[in-house]
Amino acid sequence: MEVTMDPLFLAWSYFRRRKLQQCSDICAKILQDNPYDQSFAVSQCLKTRALTEMVYIDEVEVDQEGIAEMMLDESTIAQVARPGTSLRLPGTSQGGGPTPAVRPMTQSGRPITGFVRPSTQSGRPGTMEQAIKTPRTASTARPVTSASGRFIRLGTASMLTNPEGPFINLSRLNLAKYSQKPNLSRTLFEYIFHHENDVKNALDLAAQATEHAQFKDWWWKVQLGKCYYRLGLYREAEKQFRSALNHQEVVDTYLYLAKVYQRLDQPITALNLFKQGLDHFPSEVTLLTGIARIHEEMNNISSATEYYKDVLKQDNTHVEAIACIGSNHFYTDQPEIALRFYRRLLQMGVYNCQLYNNLGLCCFYAQQYDMTLSSFERALALVGNDEEQADVWYNIGHVAVGIGDLTLAYQCFKLALAFNNDHAEAYNNLAVLELRKGRIEQSKAFLQTAASLAPHMYEPHFNLSILSEKIGDLQSSYTAAQKSEDSFPEHVDTQQLLKQLRQHFSVL
Amino acid sequence: MSLFKARDWWSAALGEGEEFDQGCLCVGDVDNSGTGHDKVVVGSYMGMLRIFSPHTNKSSEGGVADAQLLEVQLQNAIIQVEVGKFVSCSELLHLAVLHPRKLSVYSVSGTAGNVEHGDQYQLKLVYEHNLKRTACNMTYGTFGGVTGHHSLCIQSMDGMLMFFEQDSYSFGRFLPGFLLPGPLIYNSRTDSFLTVSSALQLESYKYETLSVATEAESRQDPDLPLKTGGKRLMPDWTLVLGEQALDLSVPSFSHSSASIFVLGERNLYCLRDNGQIRFMKKLEFNPSCFLPYASVSDGITNLLLGNHTNMLLVYQDVTLKWAAQLPFVPVAVRVANFLELKGAVVSLSSEGHLLCSYMGTDPSFFTTPKVDAREADYEQVDAEMKKLQKVIREVTRTQGGRPNSLTADKITSTYILCLLFKQLTEVFSLVVRCQKYQRLTEFQRFIFNYYIYLIFSVFVFFFFSLATIWLKFQTSNHIFLFSGVPRVLQSRFSLPLSLVCVPSSPTKTTKFKITVDTNQPPVNLTAIFPEFSSKSEDKDGNTLAFQFLSGAKVTVLASKTSQRYRVQSDSFEDMWLVVKELVQRFDQHFAKLGIKDFKKSFSGPLPLQEYFLSVDHHFQLRVNAQQYQDLLSERAVQFRAIQRRLLTRFKDKTPAPLQSLDTLLDATYSQVMALAEAAEENRAQLEEAFVRLRSATHLLVLLLSLWQGLTPDQTAILEATLLPLLQDTPQLGWEESCDAAVSHLLRSCLSRNPKDQATSLAQAGGPVLSFPRDTERLKKHIALMCDRIAKGGRLTLASEANAQVPIQVQNLAAPGKFGPEKTESQIRCLHSSSSRKSDHDIFTRVSIITEPNFVHLTKKVSFSSLLGIFSSFIMTERVWFCSRYLALKRRFV
């Protein structure tokens, strides 16, 4: 038997169940059928909400620094910050950070983390050239040219949800009128900010609404802060967030404010803020994660691990924490324990190429050879793109080196290069293998390629230095050794080599 | 993500195609059996009302039917079901069912059956209310502190709260500022109603306030002043959440944990009764439903939370205690006590999946799918492996790791190309003849044609974009495809002169003249240039005029009596091509006639002044480029400074006048743009000037070699000296590199003092080449070089010659002035010709001088791209700035 229901109620129910497309469709039908009814405003509001929810991304997690923001940033305060107070000088850790000999570094000089986040690959490049070379998104090698450009693109993508044109014509909107209506203004703001990505109008609306609320509404201040952050006015954003915290302590505000401080390169302040937040919201997972991330970015891995463990005490299904602790164990020579963490992730239903790759490596180093190859096999079956495939083959190459099958290793590294021609590590290893075969020229060429692709790695420089020294080219050996020292000052072998070379020179 | 799934105790799939939502599930001892065991009541949007008493009965087969007590089809959709004491003078529990336009209260009763078919259950309507407005949800409780029975409050879709006391309607009130309904709950501790309004805030209304507020029979405009008496409805307190709430709950277990729970879309709040936050938790997923339930320890609340990733999470305050996987997204969740199981979790999905479960350590559903591993046939795999290894070995051996080396036997399948350009009115047609073209595969043919097309279009582009034609030959890339590997081979050939010029009428008076002498009787020019003869007016073959596509005219005059030929034109550079062509054709012509001792010469003086004009022009353009760059950076700095000032002015709390800063900004911007355009134009001119300079240099080299009768080797050296660069760049230009090369020649083989020659080579690594201040030095050096060559200096590259036979050289050089020097240079000549490798060495060494600059060059982006980046920066800057500017302006104006 058919039972008729009020369409508005049905739409409302769909919205609550997050069947957003159906909700939006019903609303569109209501809007078409009775455009002058009272239900018009109501269904319009509901549709606005549904459209916003469709494209909603937590603003806390969105963080991409484009080239324009990095290179044209003039608000730099201290160029040479004291060690341990800046995210831009990551090499200067005080607390037990791993050396690059043990744990590989990213281009910005931080140890590789266990979990890819939008900000893990950033870090301020020193020169324009480096900025162009540094990939900042997780998948593409092309750097983001400007954050505003990206958001505009997001905005156009959201147009796809309603092909007949924008649902609300922002240019015709009387923002002043809507800012007076508290029951509509917040919904409208979220729509403008998240769906249309029109920060300018959103800022306008928020400014008028906070005025209407007599500057007493914390929520509007947070929104103002978000708009200022997007526009790059960090100090203004900070002011708004601070003021919002005075009215009402909310977890999100702490997170936003900490994000501002991270962007302003004040990690210590951000840490203090997180701790302050923890006083109000004890053992809040997001705050703990934030602390752990900052410690990790500052190369203070042991503290980061402590905080990740705290996170796990609160929420033992936290994937990021498990992955980071696991990778830390792996790089501190405890592959068996790392294996347990990764196995847990597997049991929890994480099923992707990276996990199997890590499992394979852990199995190999934990001497569980039977599982190694099958793990890599699965990883290869699950690869999503060429970069991943290259990484998996690179790791298989490592395993091959470990078991002494140099032919296989050679072929694996070649395969890695076939999939990703910029794989500097593979070039370096290939060079070593070539050197063993006695092809000095080829080896040298590979090393030079590796060094030019990844100047932050010390290995190719050091290898090149040794190679040049052996064939008697002391001058290039010396320059290469110096480059190696630049990227890894504590490396003992480099220092010895340099010392030896200097002796040579003084004798000459 | 979880390790375990919720353990299935009892489950049922309700109906087909029915829909369920939050209010459709409730548990309670609805039939008043008195055992304390809960029944599950489920109503659907399709109007089906079902009551279950779940139990695990292993003996019976019809599990669901056995547990189902009642199933009734009602007339209307069921929005919400609640169990409570809704009938006056009765302590029994009744069932309230909310339809969109009706509220019905039923009593459910069971009578024990006599036979073993079980009990019989009945649904009896006690009372019902027809509603004037579409209902949305309802709540019940002891409103006003009445004990013993429950009242009902229904929220309508347009924001009216309707209160019912048992079977009578008491009053209705409109909520202020209403737009969309939110969840509604009654808090008995404070006797107030809680709802989350469209303003995204939690509002609390006292029952007392509601009852004395204005009677709302018709909807009133909230903006208008109230007409009748009564108080305007104001919330007791509000709390801004900033997000829509999914559900509210006011659990009442004990007084110590008196709190209100709000499940928002992104956060979970726990509030005190006065609206202060006790704690909150940011959720990293989309929640769907929640239920606080009593905890063992005091002061701590346990919480069941369902989310849209099919998970059921158990929280103890903010700590996650357990995560279990459900087979669906729950829309409602309850805790119930059943006969065999206490504290079972009852969850309902939107599609009608009803599940009673408990927490257990059943592993999660997820099992890794199998990799499509082939059945390993080891022999076959071994064979394949061997085959592949063989192929790999083969490839590595033949390539030897050097993929660019072509072995001779592979070139058997060379595609000989013959490129013929024909001038057809204005369109060039290209005929490519390729041997063995038919033997190519389809793909190879495609690649082949594509490349030819590419080369051709590049050529044509080159051709028309330049004002002066300097092209002598075109390099063609031939593609070789052996077993799919693309290879590149180059071949050079001359292009016909008719490609670039057309015959025209000769001009008598011109600025520049060059006379070439020969030792043979004069030949008819039409025989030399047959393709131009037909249109030529002059039939005796003494004059011939060429007009280049760019417009310049060159006339060739053959003397009737002497053996001289004169080339004249208004532009110095354009003569080169004609002179070269002339000389080349003479060679061919006399070679055809079989004359061995044909000689051509140039009797000087060298047109150095004309040449230097061209040099100066080029240099001036380079200086201009430098100036433009400086100006551009200056203006950019100014632009940013103005921006900064404007920004601080706008950021200022007290608005100050702009003092025409905006006009200044606009003006600077247009200046920057104008400068950038001028720089671009200058760059184009510079390119053209460089092409002309190259032509002029070629001409100079040609004349020099004709004048002094230089050997091809020497001409090559001279050419390499004077034309070290193929392209001009802002960092390294022609002037400085040419100067370096010339002065090297002057210091080495053209030096008067042989001692210098030895020493100069040692200090090869001179200062870094930098932009010269003027061209005087260069001119002087070039003039000096011409002078020395004229005086008999011979060009060699004899560093090794010097190094190997120093004594010999010095002995010979010491006594005389003119004579010995000649012999010396002859010796050197010998050496250089005997060891051709040595000159190669020298050239690498010469190039070392320029190396620091080259490194520099690769590091920097070339000027044009830099300019592009710069202007795009300016653009983004401007867009960014404008957005800030407008935002701030609106705020303060």
Contacts between the chains, C-beta under 8 A, distances in Angstrom:
chain1	res1	chain2	res2	distance
A	1	B	46	7.2
A	1	B	47	6.8
A	1	B	73	6.4
A	3	B	45	6.8
A	3	B	46	5.4
A	3	B	47	4.8
A	3	B	75	7.9
A	3	B	76	6.2
A	3	B	77	4.5
A	4	B	77	7.8
A	5	B	45	6.4
A	5	B	77	5.0
A	5	B	100	6.1
A	6	B	100	5.6
A	6	B	134	4.7
A	6	B	157	6.6
A	8	B	134	7.7
A	8	B	157	5.9
A	9	B	79	7.5
A	9	B	100	6.6
A	9	B	134	6.2
A	9	B	136	6.4
A	9	B	157	5.9
A	12	B	136	7.3
A	12	B	157	7.7
A	12	B	180	6.9
A	12	B	181	6.9
A	13	B	21	4.8
A	13	B	45	8.0
A	16	B	21	6.8
A	16	B	22	6.6
A	16	B	246	6.3
A	17	B	21	6.5
A	17	B	288	7.3
A	17	B	329	7.9
A	17	B	331	6.0
A	17	B	350	5.4
A	18	B	286	6.2
A	18	B	288	7.5
A	18	B	308	6.0
A	19	B	350	7.9
A	38	B	158	7.1
A	41	B	179	6.9
A	42	B	157	7.9
A	42	B	158	7.9
A	42	B	179	5.9
A	42	B	180	6.0
A	45	B	179	5.6
A	45	B	180	5.9
A	45	B	198	6.8
A	46	B	180	6.1
A	49	B	244	7.0
A	53	B	265	7.7
A	58	B	266	7.4
A	68	B	873	7.1
A	68	B	876	5.2
A	68	B	877	7.7
A	68	B	880	7.4
A	72	B	873	6.8
A	72	B	877	6.6
A	74	B	640	7.6
A	74	B	644	7.7
A	128	B	861	7.6
A	128	B	869	8.0
A	129	B	859	7.1
A	129	B	861	7.9
A	145	B	876	7.8
A	146	B	876	5.5
A	146	B	880	7.7
A	148	B	876	7.8
A	148	B	879	7.6
A	148	B	880	6.3
A	148	B	883	7.8
A	149	B	876	7.7
A	182	B	177	6.5
A	182	B	199	4.1
A	183	B	177	4.9
A	183	B	178	7.2
A	183	B	179	4.4
A	183	B	197	6.5
A	183	B	198	3.8
A	183	B	199	4.7
A	184	B	179	6.7
A	184	B	198	7.2
A	186	B	199	6.5
A	186	B	200	4.7
A	186	B	242	6.9
A	187	B	198	7.2
A	187	B	200	7.7
A	199	B	883	7.4
A	200	B	883	5.2
A	200	B	886	6.2
A	200	B	887	5.1
A	203	B	887	5.0
A	203	B	891	7.9
A	204	B	887	6.7
A	204	B	890	5.6
A	204	B	891	7.6
A	207	B	890	7.8
A	207	B	891	5.1
A	217	B	240	6.0
A	218	B	240	6.4
A	219	B	200	7.3
A	219	B	240	4.8
A	219	B	242	4.0
A	222	B	242	7.3
A	231	B	883	6.8
A	231	B	884	5.7
A	231	B	887	6.9
A	232	B	880	7.4
A	232	B	884	7.9
A	233	B	884	7.2
A	236	B	651	7.7
A	248	B	240	7.1
A	248	B	277	7.7
A	249	B	277	7.1
A	250	B	242	7.9
A	250	B	267	8.0
A	250	B	280	7.1
A	251	B	267	7.0
A	251	B	280	6.0
A	251	B	281	7.6
A	251	B	282	4.7
A	252	B	267	7.5
A	252	B	282	6.7
A	255	B	282	7.8
A	281	B	279	6.3
A	281	B	280	6.4
A	281	B	281	7.8
A	281	B	318	7.7
A	282	B	279	7.8
A	282	B	318	7.8
A	283	B	318	6.1
A	283	B	319	6.8
A	284	B	281	6.7
A	284	B	282	6.8
A	284	B	318	6.8
A	285	B	281	7.7
A	285	B	282	7.5
A	285	B	284	7.6
A	285	B	318	7.9
A	286	B	282	4.8
A	286	B	284	7.4
A	313	B	319	7.7
A	314	B	318	6.9
A	314	B	319	5.4
A	314	B	320	6.5
A	315	B	319	7.7
A	315	B	320	4.4
A	316	B	320	6.5
A	316	B	323	7.9
A	317	B	1	5.0
A	317	B	2	5.9
A	317	B	3	7.9
A	317	B	320	6.8
A	317	B	323	5.1
A	319	B	1	6.1
A	344	B	3	7.4
A	346	B	368	7.5
A	347	B	3	5.4
A	347	B	363	7.2
A	347	B	364	7.0
A	347	B	366	7.9
A	348	B	1	4.1
A	348	B	2	6.1
A	348	B	3	5.9
A	348	B	364	7.3
A	349	B	1	5.4
A	349	B	2	7.4
A	349	B	364	6.1
A	349	B	366	4.2
A	350	B	1	6.7
A	351	B	366	7.2
A	351	B	368	6.3
A	374	B	371	7.9
A	377	B	371	5.8
A	377	B	373	7.2
A	378	B	368	7.4
A	378	B	371	5.3
A	381	B	371	4.7
A	381	B	372	7.1
A	411	B	392	7.2
A	434	B	401	7.8
A	439	B	401	6.3
A	442	B	401	5.1
